[in-house]
């Protein structure tokens, strides 16, 4: 995955999760539109209208949604288009309404080429998750200054804005996966990312399907690590612990995430740095492997010992593994004593 595409990849994987698109439209379309459509009928139209050179800065999504009541005019469209432009830049773009108009015209041009008898209405939306609050007017006519309203003959439309930077966590609504996806975007550049990550991942405890919860956790952690230079191994471990209290689940996730981190480090030497990605991945992998070996030899790990292992340096973690393999720890009490010595050193 190239550098400009991490936002795009994250958004598209998230919005394609079963039920997320309908849930997003239910909560983030204009209320007057929600009253007229059936969100569960939404279907994504493949492709993108964003210019190639802008795809590192924005993602787009076009979908069709059925109307609750179709027109008595047999020639009228039975649905509407919803076109959403996702702004990834850290600051507002004054030209976004012009870009929306260009892409909307492309959609209608395709309908003309397809011999449509009527054009389908488009609801334009903008989803923004930058650092600065969005203070750009949502009216296309504002691009013309006072002439936009005084002289006439200027296209007039508004777009519906969702500014994640201006919403509190409590104001971000939807089911768990919808909220986790949006909160991940909201805090992706935030200085308090590590603390927010614990709260966000903690929401995944509400998902009964643990395999599904794990996949959401891995996608979120991988996404924020791509963006952040500040996340450490302890931050990742704290987030995983927030998502599940089951030690076996934590180990399985850490093992999988270690592989993900190594792949990030090997494939992309930008932002997190190749060596840092490999280093954190190896640390998590070593820790998970040691925990599994101990449980096979000495029985289930208690929370206290698990935390002590996490606090050890890599050298001492390997020393602990050597002691286990060499038969120097044959009881759980031996483990407790050795950890006390290693933690003290």
BELZI-V290367 format. One record per residue. N is the residue number from 0. RES is the residue in one small letter. SS is DSSP state (H for helix, E for strand, - for the rest). D_FIRST is the distance of its C-alpha to the first C-alpha in Angstrom with 1 decimal. Layout:
# BELZI-V290367
n=[N;N]
res=[RES;RES]
ss=[SS;SS]
d_first=[D_FIRST;D_FIRST]
This chain:
# BELZI-V290367
n=[0;1;2;3;4;5;6;7;8;9;10;11;12;13;14;15;16;17;18;19;20;21;22;23;24;25;26;27;28;29;30;31;32;33;34;35;36;37;38;39;40;41;42;43;44;45;46;47;48;49;50;51;52;53;54;55;56;57;58;59;60;61;62;63;64;65;66;67;68;69;70;71;72;73;74;75;76;77;78;79;80;81;82;83;84;85;86;87;88;89;90;91;92;93;94;95;96;97;98;99;100;101;102;103;104;105;106;107;108;109;110;111;112;113;114;115;116;117;118;119;120;121;122;123;124;125;126;127;128;129;130;131;132;133;134;135;136;137;138;139;140;141;142;143;144;145;146;147;148;149;150;151;152;153;154;155;156;157;158;159;160;161;162;163;164;165;166;167;168;169;170;171;172;173;174;175;176;177;178;179;180;181;182;183;184;185;186;187;188;189;190;191;192;193;194;195;196;197;198;199;200;201;202;203;204;205;206;207;208;209;210;211;212;213;214;215;216;217;218;219;220;221;222;223;224;225;226;227;228;229;230;231;232;233;234;235;236;237;238;239;240;241;242;243;244;245;246;247;248;249;250;251;252;253;254;255;256;257;258;259;260;261;262;263;264;265;266;267;268;269;270;271;272;273;274;275;276;277;278;279;280;281;282;283;284;285;286;287;288;289;290;291;292;293;294;295;296;297;298;299;300;301;302;303;304;305;306;307;308;309;310;311;312;313;314;315;316;317;318;319;320;321;322;323;324;325;326;327;328;329;330;331;332;333;334;335;336;337;338;339;340;341;342;343;344]
res=[x;x;x;x;x;x;x;x;x;x;x;x;x;x;x;x;x;x;x;x;x;x;x;x;x;x;x;x;x;x;x;x;x;x;x;x;x;x;x;x;x;x;x;x;x;x;x;x;x;x;x;x;x;x;x;x;x;x;x;x;x;x;x;x;x;x;x;x;x;x;x;x;x;x;x;x;x;x;x;x;x;x;x;x;x;x;x;x;x;x;x;x;x;x;x;x;x;x;x;x;x;x;x;x;x;x;x;x;x;x;x;x;x;x;x;x;x;x;x;x;x;x;x;x;x;x;x;x;x;x;x;x;x;x;x;x;x;x;x;x;x;x;x;x;x;x;x;x;x;x;x;x;x;x;x;x;x;x;x;x;x;x;x;x;x;x;x;x;x;x;x;x;x;x;x;x;x;x;x;x;x;x;x;x;x;x;x;x;x;x;x;x;x;x;x;x;x;x;x;x;x;x;x;x;x;x;x;x;x;x;x;x;x;x;x;x;x;x;x;x;x;x;x;x;x;x;x;x;x;x;x;x;x;x;x;x;x;x;x;x;x;x;x;x;x;x;x;x;x;x;x;x;x;x;x;x;x;x;x;x;x;x;x;x;x;x;x;x;x;x;x;x;x;x;x;x;x;x;x;x;x;x;x;x;x;x;x;x;x;x;x;x;x;x;x;x;x;x;x;x;x;x;x;x;x;x;x;x;x;x;x;x;x;x;x;x;x;x;x;x;x;x;x;x;x;x;x;x;x;x;x;x;x;x;x;x;x;x;x;x;x;x;x;x;x]
ss=[-;-;H;H;H;H;H;H;H;H;H;H;H;H;H;-;-;-;-;H;H;H;H;H;H;H;H;H;-;-;H;H;H;H;-;-;E;-;H;H;H;-;E;E;E;-;-;-;-;-;-;H;H;H;-;-;-;E;E;E;E;E;E;E;E;E;E;-;-;-;-;-;-;-;-;-;-;-;E;E;E;E;E;E;E;E;E;-;-;-;-;-;-;-;-;H;H;H;H;H;H;H;H;H;H;H;H;H;H;H;H;H;H;-;-;-;-;-;-;-;-;E;E;E;E;E;E;E;-;-;-;-;-;-;-;-;-;-;E;H;H;H;H;H;-;-;H;H;H;H;-;-;-;-;-;-;-;E;-;E;E;E;E;H;H;H;-;-;H;H;H;-;-;-;-;H;H;H;H;H;H;H;H;H;H;H;-;-;-;-;-;-;H;H;H;H;H;H;H;H;H;H;H;H;H;H;-;-;-;H;H;H;H;H;H;H;H;H;H;H;H;H;H;H;H;H;H;-;-;-;-;-;H;H;H;H;H;H;H;H;H;H;H;-;-;-;H;H;H;H;H;H;H;H;H;H;H;H;H;H;H;H;H;H;H;H;H;-;-;-;-;-;-;H;H;H;H;H;H;H;H;H;H;H;H;H;H;H;H;H;H;H;H;H;H;H;H;H;-;-;-;-;H;H;H;H;H;H;H;H;H;-;-;H;H;H;H;H;H;H;H;H;H;H;H;-;-;-;-;-;-;H;H;H;H;H;H;H;H;H;H;H;H;H;-]
d_first=[0.0;3.8;6.6;8.4;6.5;7.0;10.6;10.2;8.4;11.0;13.8;13.5;13.4;16.3;18.3;18.3;19.9;23.5;25.8;23.5;23.7;27.5;27.8;25.9;28.1;31.1;30.7;29.1;30.7;33.9;36.7;38.8;36.0;35.4;39.2;38.9;35.9;34.9;31.4;31.2;31.4;28.1;25.8;22.5;22.7;19.6;18.1;17.6;20.2;18.4;18.6;15.7;16.3;16.4;13.2;11.8;15.2;15.9;15.1;18.0;19.6;22.8;24.9;28.6;31.0;34.6;37.5;40.0;42.9;42.6;44.9;48.3;47.5;46.4;44.3;42.4;38.7;38.3;35.0;33.1;29.6;27.6;25.0;22.9;21.0;18.8;19.2;16.5;18.6;20.8;23.9;25.5;25.3;28.8;27.8;25.9;29.0;29.2;25.6;26.4;29.5;27.8;25.3;28.3;30.3;27.6;27.8;31.6;31.6;29.9;32.7;35.3;33.9;34.1;37.8;37.6;41.0;39.7;36.6;34.7;34.7;31.3;30.8;28.5;26.6;24.6;22.6;22.2;21.0;21.6;23.9;26.9;29.0;28.9;32.2;31.5;34.0;32.7;35.3;34.4;37.9;37.4;35.6;39.1;40.9;44.3;44.6;41.9;44.7;47.9;47.8;46.3;44.6;41.2;38.7;38.7;36.0;34.3;30.9;30.5;28.7;27.1;26.7;25.2;26.2;29.8;29.9;31.0;29.5;32.6;32.0;28.7;29.9;28.9;28.4;26.6;23.1;23.5;24.7;22.1;19.3;21.2;22.3;18.8;18.1;21.6;21.4;17.8;19.3;22.8;24.8;26.1;22.8;24.0;27.1;25.5;23.0;26.1;27.6;24.6;23.9;27.7;27.7;26.0;29.3;30.7;28.6;30.9;28.3;26.9;24.2;22.9;23.4;21.4;18.4;18.6;19.1;16.1;13.7;15.6;15.8;12.1;11.6;14.5;13.8;10.6;13.2;16.4;18.0;21.0;20.3;22.1;22.7;25.7;23.9;21.6;24.7;26.7;24.2;24.2;28.0;28.2;26.5;28.8;32.1;32.1;31.7;30.5;27.7;26.7;26.6;24.6;22.0;22.0;21.6;18.6;17.0;17.9;15.8;12.7;13.6;14.0;10.7;9.2;11.9;11.5;8.0;8.2;11.8;11.7;13.4;14.2;14.7;14.1;17.7;17.8;15.0;16.8;20.1;19.7;18.2;21.2;23.6;22.7;22.9;26.2;27.7;26.9;28.2;31.4;32.0;31.9;34.2;36.6;36.9;37.6;40.4;41.8;40.9;38.7;37.4;38.9;37.0;38.9;38.0;34.4;34.2;36.1;33.7;30.7;32.8;33.4;31.9;29.7;32.9;35.1;32.7;32.9;36.7;37.0;35.3;37.7;40.6;39.7;39.3;42.5;44.5;45.3;44.2;46.0;46.5;44.5;46.9;46.0;42.4;43.6;45.8;43.2;40.7;43.4;44.0;40.4;39.7;42.9;42.0]
